[in-house]
C-alpha cells in the first residue's frame, strides 16, 4: 500500500509539473515525429503516463528486462527543445536525448591475397590461403600466439553492425542466430537487405563502398558503389576478421545498421544491452559518431559491469578528435596502420580515443555469398583487437575490461605511438598480449 501511494503521489507531481511547463510553452512549429531516448526510473507505466500528458508515444524498450530506457515518438505542437524541457521536468525522468542517426565507419588497390585462392584447412573449415596467411596476420604475430600458447579463441563475440551472411561457409560453424534490431526479429542476417537474392557464388555489383572495400568475385575485382547498398557486406567482413584471429570463438551478429551503413542510436543501445544480457564476452563496434550520448555511456558501463569487453573503431576522419563509442571509458578505441606500421592517412589518432592501433589497409576477409573482400578503415582494425580478446579467453576466461585492456596495451612500439600517442600504446601484437595475460594467470 505504501508503494502504491508513493507512486500515486509521484503521478500527481507529474501533472502539476506538466501544467507549469505547458503554460510557459510558446506555439512554435512542431518537430514532427521526433524520436527520443528516455530513461525513466518509474519504468514503462510512469513514462506512459507522462506521454499521455505530453502527447507522445512509447515505441519500445531498449534495455531489456531492466525496464528503464525507452524509445518514444513526440507528436506535439511544440519544438523538440521545448518538449525535452517538459519531459525532463517529469518526476522519474532521469534523462532524455535525441535518437541519432549513425553510420558505420569504413578509404583502394586490391591486395594480392584476393587472388590467393588456394584452399587451406582453417580450424575445421576450408578458407582461402590469402585470408589465413595475409600480411595483417603476420604483422600482429597471430600464428605465433595461436601456436605458442595453444589457443584458438573461446566465448562469444557480439558484432554490432550490418548483420552477417548466415550462409558464409567460413563462418557457419561459429555463427549464432543473433538478432535484427532494424526489423525487430530474430537472426542478424544482412541478406534481408537485398531486393533480390544473389546468384550462387557471385559478388553483386553496386553493393560495395568503393572507398572501403574491394570484392573478389569469380571473374575479378568489383569496386563500385550504389547508395542503398554502400555498406552491404560490412558486418560479414568485420566478423570474418574476428574469426581469423579467434577461429573457435562464437560470433553473435546483432544487426543495428542497414545496407547503406546507417542506423539509429536506439538500435545500437538495444544491441549493447542484448549482448550483455545474452552471454557476450566481447562486443565489437565498427562505427563512430561525434556526439556524446549519456545513454550509450550507461549501456557500455552496464555491459562492463557484467564483464563484457568493448572494442570500437576510432574513425576515419584523419583527425585528432574524440569520437564515440571509442572515446568512452571501458572501450578500447582502435586506430588503423598501414603494413609498414605507419598511421593510415585516413585514421583518426591520439589518446583518447585511441587505445591501440591495428592493421587496417587491404585486410582480406569474408564477404557474403561465399566469397572474400579486402577492407580499408578503422572498421577493419577494431575486430583484430576484439578477436584478440577472445583469443586471450582461451588462456583464462577470467578476463574482463580492465585486464583485457592491460594485456592488449602490451603492443608493438611503432613511430606513431611516440609523439602524442597517436597510436595509443602502439600497434597490436597478439603474442605480446597473450604472454602478458599468461604471466598473470600463472601467478
Beta strands, then each sheet from edge to edge (+ up, - down):
strand 1: 34-40
strand 2: 56-61
strand 3: 69-74
strand 4: 93-98
strand 5: 101-104
strand 6: 119-122
strand 7: 125-128
strand 8: 156-161
strand 9: 179-180
strand 10: 185-186
strand 11: 213-216
strand 12: 221-222
strand 13: 250-255
strand 14: 262-264
strand 15: 282-285
strand 16: 287-288
strand 17: 309-313
strand 18: 331-337
strand 19: 354-359
strand 20: 363-367
strand 21: 371-375
sheet 1: 2+ 3- 1+ 4-
sheet 2: 14+ 5- 16+
sheet 3: 6+ 7-
sheet 4: 10+ 9- 13- 8- 15- 17- 18- 19-
sheet 5: 12+ 11- 21+ 20-
end
